Amino acid sequence: MSDTTPPVSTGVSAPGQPAGAVGRSGADHGWGMRNPRTVTERHWAEEQEVIGPGLQAVMLLSRLCVESADGAELTDVDGNRILDFQGAGGVNSLGHAEPRFVAAMAQELGRATAGAFGTPARLEMTRILRDFLPDDLDTIQLYSGGTEAVEAALRLAKSVTGKHEFLSFWGGFHGKTMGSLALTAGARSGLGPLPPGYYSTPYANCYRCPFKLRVPECGFACVDHARNVIKENSTGALAAIVVEPVQGRSGNVVPPPGYLSALSEVAEEFDALLISDEMMTGFGRTGAPFAYQHEDVRPDVLTVGKGMGGGYPVTGVIASAQTMAAEPFSEPSASSSSFGAFPMACRAVGTTTNILVQDKLVENAAERGQEMLAALRPLAETAPLVGDVRGAGLTIGIELVVDKQTREPAPKSLVQRVYLQLMDAGVLVMLGGNTLRLYPPLAIDQQQAETAVGIICEVLNSTAEDR
């Protein structure tokens, strides 16, 4: 099936026209595109006169223009209210405009904004992180973007091992600069040549196993294949295996228990590091402080970001002090960043982490996530287009297919129409291939979670592919 599939009968109104605020049952829950989007049209058009191309696809698709936000709620410039389960792909950990975060950032803005010198903000951040970070991963270096932190992790791995090759996984995403792009299989078209020494292998996506096997009978055939990829392709200079404990871009794919431990054994076999890219999953999103902690495994390096700053652009590399001491990474200016550890970034990380702990948001993510998954999983049986529902904490994926038996992925046009129907009904989600990705705030309350799940179920249970 191609992307020319006839449109789903979604009831989604064209921008600028009145839109329905409810799903097909007609229940008036108060959310959704109730008002004409006339202000949105003018706002969006004026912005695009200056903004360059290549914006995130869901931004271009939704053309959402936000007037204000509070917690899990967005209000657009036309007064429409939407539950934000997109959360900037996992960035919005605390919820929009969290009062303590706003107050702390406002105070810091009036105190110091530039420079990576020692500051009260950095001192307080280190004290808070000392209690939050794992005992054996107790040192952090800050950066300003995800790809920058990943590149730093690659340099660290080279420094520790004296080697230069890396193994990553199909469906992963690690960034768009040279090294991180080379790690990102499936996103390199037209951007070559890439640096040598980067290899990729299938991830443990059990719903779409390339070996046509099933867990646990497969015996982790994908890990055996990874081992063979290294043996057959590497020059014997593997520095690290770089893996996401939950693959976000592919649709929040959660590997089976034991997968990370098996990869750790492979890394040890080749005298390489295990780098856990927790840019999306770190700082509580999966119901544990870090996603790797769901298993009995210890990565050598973590890359973190997104939710750790509560919306402020800050990322980091975490490792043991011994690992971080490797040269040349540890030499003066060798691992620094233009904006790394600026006061605002430090205040954002310290305040966010403190709120995560004080409000028990990691535990809330685990509890709300279990409730949401229990309510959403029946969609794989009842909803015409849903093939799989999976997740860890508040990292949830709903994969859309056009045939439940063959698991043929829903085409792009169909996925986009479902996305717009959900937005029309009042829930904003993220997309990843043919999957709807949910990233509500870790502070989401039970009522809002139930409301969003109700809207999602209502829409998906009543939506079928037009033939």
Buried (B, 14 or more C-beta within 10 A) or exposed (E): EEEEBEEBBBBBBEBBEEBBBBBBEEEEBEBBBBBBBEBBBEBBEEEEEEEEEEEEEBEEBBBBBBBEBEBBBBBBBBEBBBBBBBBBBBBBBBBBEBEBBBEBBEEBEEEBEEEBEEBBBBEBBBEBBEEBBBEEBBBBBBBBBBBBBBBBBBBBBBBBBEBBBBBBBBBBBBBEBEBBBBBBBEBBEEEEEBEEBBBBBBBBBBBBBEEEBEBEEBEBBBBBBBBEBBEEBBEEBBBBBBBBBBBBBBBBBBBEEBBBBBBBBBBEEBEBBBBBBBBBBBBBBBBBBBBBBBBEBBBBBBBBBBBBBBBBBBBBBBBBEEBBEBEEBBEEEEBEBEBBBBBBBBBBBBBBBBBBBEBEBBBBBBBBBEBBBEBBBEBBEEBBBBBBBBBBBBBBBBBBBBEBEEBEBBBBBBBBBBBBBBBBBBBBBBBBBBBBBBBBBBBBBEEBBBBBBBBBBBBBBBBEBEE
